Amino acid sequence: MPQITSGPRSILDRPTVYSLLQNLVGARKARRAIVDDYARPKSGESVLDIGCGPADILEFLPDVQYYGFDLSTAYIETARRRYGSRGTFRDQDVTTADLAGLPRFDLVLTLFSLHHLADPEVQGLFTLAARQLKSGGRMVTIDPCLIEGQHPIARWLILRDRGQNMRSPEGYAALARPVFSRVELSTRDDLLNIPYNHAILHCQNV
């Protein structure tokens, strides 16, 4: 989803502004599609959400065992106020956190995070997710992407996102393939109310 910057700090550092702007461009519809078409969580499953922000995705999840990690304390505090009884929220870098006390997960979500990370960091995140997944578990990611012939407004917005590591759809998939035996790549241009392109990965070890 598009992210608007203003000076050295982004206006999206404010959780209420973040959610408002995201919803104005159709983020609720996008989250519903991510859950229904790709993640398909079942009640009772364990879910790890890496880069969860204010945990807006929880609105669309069934009764799951949810763990959300985000580097922003403000986002995590907002998530706790809104969904405190529905999940465990940590303002930590999941790659350096002690995960020993966490369960193995049926589903790992990484939504709109990979384009903020350099290639080695993305592969490290995939490796961590694969290690934390149960047998048969899956990882779902979604990020903005650059494609040939895309709408000029979509390209303009994507190139002005806070994330500095925009990739082609295949660029994201290529980073997952050394870690997962099955990587399914989808692209969408209909998730928002504005021209925009997303790359979605569904990853498993089978």
TARA-V677468 format. One line per field, one symbol per residue. phi: phi as a letter, one per 40 degrees, with the letter a starting at -180 (. if undefined). Layout:
BEGIN
phi: ???
END
This chain:
BEGIN
phi: .cbcbagcbcccccdccdccccccchcccccccdcccbcfcbdgccbbbcgcfcgdccdbcccbcbbbbaccccccccccccbdcbabbbcacccbccccccccbcabbbbgbcccbcdcccccccccccccccdgcbbbbaacabbcgcdccdcccccbcccbbcbcdcccccccccbbcbbbbbbbbbcbcbcabbbbbbbabb
END
